[in-house]
Amino acid sequence: MSKSKKYHSIVIADDHEIIRGVIRDYIENTVLNDGSVMKLLDVAENGLEALASVKSCKPDLIFLDITMPLVTGADIIHDVRRWSPNTKIVVFTGITGAGILASIVETGVEGLFGKGSTVNAMFEQIPKVLCGARYVIPPIINRRFK
């Protein structure tokens, strides 16, 4: 992030209102360690809206539900990489199958959280992801990448 830019631009793409609300609250109420903040650019409730948001906003980060209506999260990941290659992708999912989760990780997403993850895990890891780190829920690391 350049010195003149004091915020990280964010798009939320999830079809569950409660998840969007939790992420929105986090974005609107968090100051990162470097003094920067996150700025919510758009909220998408389905895959088509998510694609339109990424294409027009080119955010620094998208919070993405992998099972979205109209366009799948996997297709969205592919298009984000094509249209906005610098956008970091953080996936929130209720999927628990190790094979599917591993295939999501292998797409190169910068973050993968289960919807059962703690809010504290998100608070701890998202600033690191914004700075270039990668976070994958521990059960996936333990089962697949040892």
C-alpha positions in Angstrom: 0.0 0.0 0.0 1.4 3.4 -1.0 2.0 6.0 1.7 -0.7 8.2 0.2 -3.4 5.5 0.4 -4.7 5.2 3.9 -7.3 2.5 3.2 -7.7 -1.0 1.7 -10.7 -1.3 -0.6 -13.0 -4.2 0.1 -15.9 -6.0 -1.6 -18.1 -8.5 0.2 -19.8 -11.2 -1.8 -22.0 -13.6 0.2 -25.6 -14.6 -0.1 -26.2 -14.8 3.6 -27.2 -11.5 5.2 -25.8 -12.4 8.6 -22.3 -13.1 7.2 -22.4 -9.9 5.2 -23.3 -8.0 8.4 -20.5 -9.5 10.5 -17.9 -8.7 7.8 -19.3 -5.2 7.3 -19.1 -4.5 11.0 -15.5 -5.8 11.1 -14.6 -3.6 8.1 -16.3 -0.5 9.4 -14.9 -0.8 13.0 -11.3 -1.9 12.5 -8.1 0.2 12.3 -5.1 -1.9 11.2 -1.7 -1.8 13.0 -0.3 0.5 10.4 -3.1 3.0 11.0 -4.9 2.3 7.7 -8.6 1.3 7.6 -10.7 -0.8 5.3 -13.2 0.9 3.0 -16.2 -1.0 1.9 -16.8 -0.4 -1.8 -19.6 -2.7 -2.5 -21.7 -5.7 -1.3 -22.8 -8.5 -3.6 -25.6 -11.0 -2.8 -25.0 -13.3 -5.8 -22.2 -14.3 -8.2 -23.3 -11.9 -11.0 -23.2 -8.9 -8.6 -19.8 -10.1 -7.3 -18.3 -10.2 -10.8 -19.7 -6.8 -11.6 -18.3 -5.4 -8.4 -14.8 -6.7 -9.0 -14.8 -5.6 -12.6 -15.8 -2.1 -11.8 -14.2 -1.5 -8.4 -11.0 -3.6 -8.6 -10.8 -3.9 -4.8 -7.7 -4.7 -2.8 -9.6 -7.6 -1.3 -12.8 -9.5 -1.8 -14.5 -11.6 0.9 -16.1 -14.4 -1.1 -18.6 -17.1 -0.4 -17.7 -20.1 -2.6 -21.3 -21.3 -3.0 -23.0 -18.2 -4.4 -26.2 -18.2 -6.5 -26.1 -17.5 -10.3 -22.3 -17.9 -10.6 -20.1 -20.2 -8.5 -17.3 -19.0 -6.3 -14.9 -21.1 -8.3 -15.8 -19.2 -11.5 -15.6 -15.9 -9.6 -12.1 -16.7 -8.4 -11.0 -17.4 -12.0 -12.6 -14.1 -13.2 -11.1 -12.1 -10.4 -7.7 -13.3 -11.3 -8.3 -12.2 -14.9 -10.0 -8.8 -14.3 -8.3 -7.7 -11.2 -5.1 -9.7 -10.6 -4.0 -7.7 -7.6 -7.2 -8.3 -5.7 -6.7 -10.7 -2.7 -9.4 -13.3 -2.4 -10.5 -14.4 1.0 -13.1 -17.3 0.9 -15.7 -17.9 3.6 -17.4 -21.2 3.2 -19.6 -23.6 5.0 -18.1 -26.5 2.9 -16.3 -29.0 5.1 -15.2 -31.6 2.6 -11.4 -31.8 2.7 -11.1 -32.5 -1.1 -13.2 -29.5 -2.1 -11.5 -27.2 0.4 -8.1 -28.3 -0.9 -9.1 -27.5 -4.4 -10.1 -24.0 -3.3 -6.7 -23.6 -1.6 -5.0 -24.8 -4.8 -6.6 -21.9 -6.8 -4.2 -19.7 -4.9 -6.7 -17.8 -2.7 -5.0 -15.7 -0.1 -7.4 -16.7 2.7 -9.8 -19.6 3.5 -12.0 -19.4 6.5 -14.8 -21.9 7.4 -18.0 -20.2 8.4 -17.5 -21.9 11.8 -14.2 -20.0 12.2 -14.0 -17.6 15.1 -14.3 -13.9 14.7 -11.0 -13.6 16.5 -9.3 -15.7 13.7 -10.6 -13.2 11.2 -9.5 -10.2 13.3 -6.0 -11.7 13.6 -5.5 -13.0 10.0 -7.1 -10.4 7.7 -4.6 -7.7 8.4 -1.8 -10.2 7.6 -3.5 -11.2 4.4 -3.8 -7.5 3.4 0.0 -7.3 3.9 0.7 -10.4 1.7 0.4 -13.4 4.0 -1.8 -16.4 3.3 -4.2 -18.0 5.8 -5.9 -21.3 5.5 -8.1 -22.9 8.2 -5.9 -25.2 10.2 -7.8 -28.5 9.5 -7.0 -28.1 5.8 -3.3 -27.4 6.5 -3.1 -30.4 8.8 -4.8 -32.8 6.5 -3.6 -31.8 3.1 -0.4 -29.9 3.2 1.9 -31.6 5.6 
